[in-house]
Amino acid sequence: MGEGGAKTLGIVSAIRTLPGSYRYTLLSGGAVTVESPQRFELNETVEVSYSAGGALLSKSERRVDYRAALEDAVAKVRLGERASLLKKRGFSRSGPLDRIAVRMLPKLVQAAEKLLRAAISGAPIVVRFHGDGDGSTGAVCLYRAIEALSDSIPMEPDVRWALNRGISYSVESFYYDTMHFNEYESVEKPLVCIIDFGTTEESNDALKKAVERFDMVWLDHHPMPKGFLSDMLGDYINPTMFKGTSDFTAGFLAGVFSELLADIHVREIMEASLISDFSAYADRNDGEASRIATVLDFVTGIKNSTRYLDGPVTPAYLSKLISDQEKMRSVHDYAHSMIEDAIEMGIERSKRYMTGSGIPVNVIDFVHIADKYGGYLLPGRYSSRLQGRLEETNPDGSITIVNFRNAISIRVSKHIAGRVKLLDVIESLKESPDIVVSGGGHKEAASVMAAEGQSEAAIRLLLGKLGAS
């Protein structure tokens, strides 16, 4: 906004309290952050003098119109124009995906405006993404969009990224976010963006607390249970609300959202989300997207990243990894060989059952896999890979159940999911709370949490509900 002796005006739109000083976001035609030991208040107009010694701030009697300055900065992104261009260009190789995306565009524009106001004004943002291939592809797309925005218009957004292992937005996560936001004062509300998780009744307690304190942009594709309080969220976006299904992945949704925000091209990353989540729209012949899917599934599954990776698992790290072809090859080759070996172990050790309607059910105790590859493979994504291999020998459809301690992952072939009604089965399991604590997911991929020491009883109960013997 100014340098080399120049002076400029800015209105204080956000303040972060630091030890012995304050970091201000000043808004005027764009935004800049300036650190100073002086104390100013929100909505005060400040004059900034730049010199070789740094920036000197002083209160000004002149005024900057905050709302006009913010709206002018948001308008520079031209969201409406970008939405029209994307609508014409398309988002994928699949007509059905594009038709669903077009129906979501007005809602995505609304959510993008909310995120832009927070990012430009310096309001703190937390982005929580599910720790798997689908969630991480969405996070990488959004990270690249925010980086591109920062290069195209003057702004320095304050974004914290958090990989989420669980399937709910917990009260613990809410308190963590609140503690982070307490370091700030801002004209715009703090914002939490959630990608690829949380659509479950277990999120309701945190959700009710969160909407009173900060804004939310929620991008998910999981089926909505009747008790989930989505109506409390103005910017909850799910393809199932727009004549789509969960095959329209959250990573793909976040990719559409990101291309709306900035002039980036993340087609291969969006395609990787489809492959990672075993979407019906996935093109498994896309070699580059398949490699990205394998690598992100592997990297986000590592519990102790320092054992193999040279950095923490953040969108910045993942984005750099995807761009490094040599590193990508190395990680992909290791992950691929490990997964192949683990699948063979699972097939050899599986227990086989049959439902009354002739559907094969394979039950695998993940403990043997964990003993060999502990910290590198997670039961859920292993279940999906194993199910894919078993379907090659059972083209008529099958069910895979992978158990590890109290967690049970279940996978059902897509073309028989309507017959199995997995989510109904899981709801019936919850009628035995002394055995099953929680459960949910997709109609083809879901999980159950057994009560402590009750995993074997939960599996017997599950097999009974499936009619398998």
N, C-alpha and C positions, 0 to 999 in steps of 0.2 A: 504493500500500500504506500510505501514511501521509503527513501533511503538517501544517503549522501546530503544531509542537511535539510531535506524536504520535511514538510509538515502535512499532516492529514487529520481528518476527524473520523471518529468511529464511536458508535454507541455500544456500551457494554451489554453483551447478550448472554455471556456465561462467565462464571468465575470458578476456578479450582483453587482451593486452599492448599498451599504447599508449606513446608517448614520455613518460616521466616519470610515468606513472600506469597504472591498471588499470581496465578496465570489467567489472563483475561482473553476472552474472545471479543474482538471489536468488529462491528458490522457496519459497512458503508460501501455499497457497490460490490462487495465481496466480503471476505472475512479473513482476519489474521489473528494470531495469538501473540501476546506480548506479556512478558513476565516483569513484575515490579513489586517492590516492597510497599508501595503506596496502596492505600485502601480506597477503592471506588465502589459504587453500588450499581446494581442492575439498572439499565435504562439511563444511566448518566452518559452524557456526551463527553468524550475525552479527546484532547488534542495530543497527537504523538509527534515528537520531534526525533528525527533520526540523525545520528552522527557517528563518528568513528568509535565513540565510547559506548554506543548502543542506543536504546530507545528511552526517551524521557517522556513521561505521561503527566498531563496536567488537565484539570477540569476546565471545560469550555462553557461559556454562556450561550454559544450557538447550539442549535439542536439538529440532530439527525432523526428523521422519521423512521423509527424501528420497523414498523410494519411494511412501509413502502420499500425500505432497503432490502428486507428479507424477501418480499414478493418479487422484487426486481431480480434478485439473485436466483430464486427458484425458476423464474421465467426463462432465464438463460439456458436452462436444460431443455426447454421446448418439449415437454412430455407429450402433449397432444400431437405435435408433429411427428415425434418419434414413434408414437403408437400407430399412427396412420402408415408410416413407412414400413414398420415391422409387419403390420397386417398384410401389406402388399407383398413383402418379401417372403414371408413365411418363417417358420421356426425349425422345421425338421424335414425329414424325408417322408413323413407319414401324414397323409391328409387328415385322419381323425385327430391326431395330436394338434394340428394347426387349428382345426375347427374349435376344439376345446379352448385352446389358448386365446383365440379371438374373442370368445365369449367372456373370458376373464379379464380382458384388457381394461375396461373401465374401472374395475375394482383394483387392478394392479396400479393404474395411474393414481388413484386415490391414495393407495398405500405408499407409492413412490414419493408423492408430495409430502407425506408425513415424515418419511425418512429424510428427505432432502432438507426440510425445515430444521430438523434436529442436527443433521450433519453440518449444515452451513452456519447455524447459529452457535455451534459449539456445545449444545446440550449433550450430555454423555450418552453413549449408545453401547449396549451389550448385545452381541450376536451369539446366540446359542445354537449350535448345530449338532445333529445326531452323529455319533462317532462311528460312522460306517461309510461305505463308498457313496451312497446316495446323499447323505447329509453333507459329506465333505465336498462333493462336487458342487453342491449348492453354495457352500461357504466360499469356495474358490472363485466361483462366478461373481458373487457379491463383492468379495475382496477386490477382484480386478476392476469391477465397476467403480468402486469407491476410489481406488487409486487413479483411475482414468479421470474421474470427476475432479479430483484434487489437482490434476495437471491442467484441466481445461478451464476451471473457474477458480478465483482466489478463495480457498478455504482450507482449513486444517482440521478435519473432523476428529473427534475423540471417540475411538471405537475400541472396545475390548472384546476379544473373541474367546469363546468357551466351548470346548468339545464336551458334549453331553453323552454319558454312557447309558443313562436310564431312558425309559420311554415316557416319563411324565415330567412336567415342569413342577418341581417339588417346592414345598414351603422352604426347605433349606436353600434351594436356588434363589427363591424370592428374597430371603434375608441376605444372601450373599450379594445379590444385585443392589439391594437397598443400601447396604453398607458402602458399596462402591459409589453409588449415587450421592450419598451423604457428604462426599468430599466436594460436591459441586453446588453452585447456585446457577440457575438458568431461567431465561424467560420462557423458552419452550420446555415442555415436559421432557424428562429423561425417557429413553426409548429402549425397549427390549425387542429384538427380532429373533423369532424362533423358526428354525428350519428342520423339518423332517422328524418331529416328535411332538409328544405332548397331548395329542388328541385322545384323551382318556379321562375318565371320571377322577382318576387319582390327581389330575392337575387342578381340579376345581377349587380346592382350598387356597392354593397359591394364586390362582387366577382372580378370585374374589378380592384378595388383598392387593394384587398388582394393579388392577384397573383403577383403584383409588389413588395410586401413587405415581404411575407412569403410563406412557403410551405403549402399545404393542403392535407389531406387524408380525403376523403368524402365517407361515407358508408350510402347509402340510398336505399329505395325500392319504393318510390313514382313514379308514371308515370311521364315521362319527357315531359313537354310542349315544343312545337316547339321553343319558344323563349328563353328557358333556355340555358345559355352559358356553357354547360358541356364540350365543346371542348377546353375551356381554361384551364381545369383542367387535369393534367396528371394522377392523382390518384383519379379520381371520379369512384366509383364502385357501380353498381346498377344491380340487377339480371335481370331487364328488358333488359339489354344490352347483356345477355348471355342466351337467349331463356327461361328466367324465367318470372314470374309475380310478382306483389306486394304481393302475398301470401307468397313469400319468404321474411320474415320480416327482418327489419334492425337489430333487436336484434339477430336473428339467424345468419345473415351475420357477425355481430361484434363478435359473438361467434366463428365462423369459423376462423376469423382473429386472435382472441385471442389464440385459440388452436394452431394456426400456430406459434405464437410468443413464447409460453411457454408451459411447460409440465403441463397443468391444464386440469381438466375435468369439464365442465360446461353444460353437456347435459340437466339437468333438467331446468336450467336457460334459455337455448336456446328454449326448449320446451315451457316454460312459455311465451316467446315472441310470439309464434304462437297462444297460447290461448288468450293472452291479445289483440292481434290485429285481432282476429276472422279469422285467416287464414284457408284456406281450408285444410291445412295440420295438423291442430291442433288435438291433441288427448285429448278430454275433459274427458276421463276416467283416465287420469294420475292425481291422487289426489295431489301429491306433486307439480307438475308443476302448477296445477290449483290454489293451495293455494298461491304459489309464485306470480302468475299473479294477483290474487285478492289483495294481500297485496301491491304489487308495484304500481298497478293502484291507490289504495287508498292513499298510502303514498305520491306519487308524485303529487296527486291532491290537497293535503292540502295546502291552501294558507298561513296559519299561523301555521307552524309546531310546535311551542312551546306550542300550545294549547293541543296537544295530544302526540307528540313525544318528546323524550329526547335528541334530537340532530338535527343538520341541515341535510337536505336531500342531502347527498353526496354519491357517490359510496361506499366509505369506510363505511358509516353508513348503507347503504342498504345491503352491503355484510355481515356485522356483524348481521344485523337483520335476514337475510335469514338463517344464521347459528344458530340462537337462537330459538330452537323449541318452547319453552314456550312463548316467546315474539311473535313469528309468530302466534301461536294459538290465543293469545289474540287479536292481531290486526285483524287477519282474521275473527274471530267471530264477532267482532264489525262491521267491514266493510261489511260483508255479510248481517247482519241483517239490517243495514242502507240502503244498496242498494235494498234489497227486499222491504222494506217499500217505498222507493222512486219510485220504479217501479210500485207498486200498486197505488200510488198517480198519477203517470203519466197516467196509463191506465184509471183510473176513470175520469180524467180531459181532456182527449184527444178529439180533434175535428176530425171527420172522414169524409174523402172525397173518391172519386173513380175516377180513370182515365177512359178515353174512352175505354181502352182495358181491364178494369175490375181489375186493380191493386189497392188494398186499400192503402190510404194515411192517416197516423195519424199525426196530428199536436199538439204539446204540448208546452205550455208556461212554461219555466223552472223557472219562478219567484216564483211559489208556492213551488217548490223543494228547491230553494235557500233560501227562507224564513225559512225553517226548517233545512236545512243542509248546509247553506252558509259557505264557507271555507273548506268544506269536499268533495263536489262532483263538478266536472267540467262538463259543458254541453256536450262536445264532447264524453267523455267516458261513460257518462250516456246514450247518444243516442245509443251507441253500445250495451250496456246492455239491454236497453229497446227494441231495434230492435230484439235482440235475443229472448226475451220473446214473443214479438208479432208474431215472425215467428212460434212459437209453435202452435199458434191458426190460423195462416195463412200460411200453408205449401206451398201454391202455390206462395208465394212471397208477399212482401209488401214494402212500403216506410215509413220511419219515419222522421219527421222534428221537431227539437227541437230548440226553439227560446229563447234567453236570451239577453235582451237589443238589441245591434246591431249585435250580432253573431248568425248565423243560422247554425246548424249542420244537415246534411242529411245522412241517411243510406238507402241502397237499398239491398234487398236480392241478394246474389251472382248469383243465377241461372236465375234472370231476368235482371241483370245489362246490358247485351247486348241489351236488348229491350229498357231499359230506357235511356241509353246513358247520364248518369249524368254529366260527364265532358263537353259534348257538350252543355247540358242545361245551365251549369254554364257559359260557354263562351258566350252564347247568352244573359245571364243576364247582363254581363259586357257592353253590348251595351247600357245600361241605367245607365251611371255613376252617375247620380244624385240620383239614388236609390241604386245601388250596387257598392261598392267601389272595392272589390276584391273577389277572390274565387279560390278554387282548392282542390286537394286531390286525392283520388282513385276513381275508377269507382263505387265502392260500398260504400265508406265513404268519404265525402267531407264537406267543409264548405264554407259559404258565409259571407262576412262582409257588412252589409247594411250601407248606409250613415246615419249620425246622425239624429235620429227621423224618419227614413224611414223603420224600420223593418217590420211593417205591410204591407207597400206597396211592400217590397221585397218578402214577403211570398205570397202575391196575385200574383205577377209577376211570382214567382217560380211555384205556383200551375197552373197558366195559361200555362206556358211552358211545364209542365208535362201533361197537358190536363185533370186536375182533377177538379171536381166540386162536 
